[in-house]
Amino acid sequence: MEFDVGLGAAALVVGFPLLLLGFIGFMGRLETWMLLPAERAAAVVELLEQVDEADDLERAVTSMMAGVAPAQAVRRRRRDALRSARRRRSATATAD
């Protein structure tokens, strides 16, 4: 009994699960991106109901948002981490 498995079938067997895994990962990131702002907004609305003074509200919101990094800062940190990893890799490659 012989099976004639072509390159296309092998690519489908390997590629489809990888594509599905990537799609699931993308959907998870999309969900996180969609939910976090709504949760933060709900927390701010809750603070609005609890706090009477504007200064107290500002302090509470500032302390709540202190742990939230702007998207630009996150991208910059990732880019810097990639650059330093590349430098280390190239330095070890030239040393060998």
SEBABA-854724 format. One record per residue: residue in one letter; z, x, y of N, C-alpha, C in turn. Coordinates in pm, whole numbers, padded with zeros to 5 digits, always signed. Atoms other than C-alpha are relative to their C-alpha. Layout:
// residues N
AZXYZXYZXY/...
END
This chain:
// residues 96
M+00000+00084-00117+00000+00000+00000+00000+00090+00125/E+00010-00081-00120-00112+00162+00325+00010-00087+00124/F-00010+00069-00129-00025+00062+00676-00073+00084+00103/D+00072-00070-00104-00262+00155+00953+00062-00038+00134/V-00069+00027-00126-00036+00170+01256-00065+00085+00108/G+00066-00072-00108-00223+00261+01567+00098+00041+00108/L-00081-00047-00112-00095+00424+01879+00048-00116+00085/G-00038+00117-00080-00092+00089+02058+00119-00073-00059/A-00112+00069+00065+00140-00068+01802+00128+00081+00013/A-00118-00085-00014+00376+00229+01816+00053-00005+00143/A-00042+00009-00140+00380+00215+02195+00067-00134+00028/L-00060+00132-00017+00457-00156+02178+00140-00006-00060/V-00130+00001+00067+00743-00105+01934+00103+00080+00079/V-00092-00083-00077+00897+00169+02148+00012-00050+00144/G+00002+00035-00142+00797+00044+02493+00063-00133+00033/F-00052+00132-00033+00894-00321+02474+00152-00002+00011/P-00146-00002-00018+01266-00263+02409+00043+00076+00125/L-00033-00075-00121+01272-00003+02686-00027-00083+00125/L+00033+00088-00112+01100-00245+02922+00104-00111+00014/L-00101+00104-00001+01346-00518+02826+00134+00053+00050/L-00124-00061-00046+01642-00285+02878-00004+00028+00150/G+00016-00023-00144+01510-00186+03220+00008-00129+00079/F-00005+00129-00068+01463-00550+03315+00142-00054+00006/I-00139+00047+00002+01818-00636+03209+00084+00080+00100/G-00071-00082-00098+01951-00343+03414-00033-00040+00142/F+00041+00045-00133+01749-00454+03714+00065-00132+00037/M-00061+00130-00028+01881-00808+03684+00150+00014+00027/G-00142-00024-00026+02238-00677+03669+00023+00053+00140/R-00012-00053-00137+02188-00478+03988-00031-00107+00104/L+00035+00109-00091+02024-00778+04153+00116-00097+00013/E-00114+00091-00002+02318-00997+04056+00114+00059+00084/T-00105-00066-00078+02564-00744+04200-00034-00004+00148/W+00043+00000-00139+02362-00720+04519+00012-00139+00062/M-00005+00137-00051+02352-01099+04551+00144-00051+00013/L-00134+00056+00003+02719-01167+04471+00098+00067+00095/L-00099-00070-00081+02907-00900+04662+00005-00049+00145/P-00010+00052-00136+02811-01019+05012+00063-00139+00006/A-00059+00134+00001+02905-01377+04919+00151+00008-00022/E-00143-00016+00022+03243-01262+04789+00069+00053+00125/R-00057-00054-00124+03305-01061+05105+00006-00108+00107/A+00001+00108-00099+03204-01357+05320+00109-00102-00031/A-00107+00093+00037+03441-01582+05125+00136+00057+00038/A-00127-00063-00037+03722-01332+05183+00021-00006+00151/V-00011+00008-00146+03647-01326+05557+00033-00143+00043/V-00030+00140-00033+03648-01708+05570+00146-00030-00031/E-00141+00020+00035+03984-01705+05393+00091+00064+00104/L-00078-00065-00106+04114-01457+05650-00003-00081+00128/L+00010+00083-00121+03987-01681+05930+00099-00115-00003/E-00093+00112+00013+04198-01964+05796+00145+00046+00007/Q-00138-00048+00007+04509-01747+05755+00048+00062+00130/V-00041-00079-00116+04511-01536+06072-00024-00079+00128/D+00012+00072-00127+04574-01680+06417-00054+00088+00113/E+00039-00090-00108+04522-01378+06643-00133+00070-00032/A+00129-00068+00019+04179-01221+06695+00020+00146-00039/D-00025-00141+00032+04324-00869+06685+00044+00017-00145/D-00044-00006+00140+04497-00939+06353-00118-00020-00095/L+00119+00026+00082+04171-01077+06214-00089+00124-00005/E+00084-00120-00005+03979-00771+06329+00058+00111-00086/R-00065-00103+00082+04234-00536+06170-00014-00032-00149/A+00007+00040+00141+04231-00735+05844-00142+00018-00055/V+00139-00014+00045+03850-00743+05822-00038+00148-00007/T+00030-00143+00002+03826-00373+05910+00060+00067-00122/S-00062-00061+00118+04073-00279+05639-00066-00048-00129/M+00068+00053+00118+03893-00505+05391-00135+00069-00021/M+00133-00060+00010+03553-00353+05469+00004+00153-00006/A-00009-00147+00000+03683+00007+05475-00048+00058-00133/G+00043-00049+00131+03610+00040+05104-00147-00023-00028/V+00141+00032+00021+03252-00084+05144-00085+00102+00074/A+00086-00100-00061+03007+00197+05204-00132-00064+00040/P+00132+00051-00038+02691+00116+05400-00106+00051-00097/A+00106-00035+00096+02376+00124+05189-00064+00134+00035/Q+00061-00125-00042+02239+00412+05396+00084+00119-00044/A-00089-00109+00040+02544+00628+05322-00007+00021-00151/V+00009-00011+00146+02518+00553+04950-00129+00070-00038/R+00129-00065+00029+02149+00649+04945+00005+00149+00037/R-00009-00139-00044+02227+00969+05139+00082+00082-00101/R-00082-00071+00098+02503+01065+04891-00078+00025-00129/R+00080-00016+00122+02270+01004+04595-00105+00108+00018/R+00105-00098-00028+01992+01207+04757+00059+00141+00005/D-00064-00132-00007+02232+01494+04834+00044+00048-00137/A-00041-00037+00136+02368+01488+04479-00120+00045-00083/L+00121-00040+00072+02015+01503+04338-00049+00137+00046/R+00045-00130-00053+01925+01792+04568+00088+00113-00052/S-00089-00107+00047+02233+01991+04470-00018+00024-00150/A+00025-00017+00144+02166+01926+04100-00129+00078-00022/R+00126-00072+00014+01808+02047+04143+00017+00148+00037/R-00023-00139-00040+01927+02360+04326+00072+00077-00110/R-00074-00066+00108+02176+02437+04050-00091+00028-00119/R+00091-00015+00113+01910+02382+03784-00100+00111+00026/S+00098-00105-00030+01658+02603+03963+00068+00137+00008/A-00071-00127-00006+01923+02870+04022+00029+00053-00140/T-00025-00045+00137+02012+02880+03653-00131+00038-00069/A+00129-00032+00060+01643+02883+03559-00050+00136+00047/T+00044-00130-00051+01571+03181+03784+00092+00112-00048/A-00094-00102+00048+01884+03363+03663-00029+00039-00144/D+00032-00029+00141+01767+03338+03302-00123+00080-00007/
END
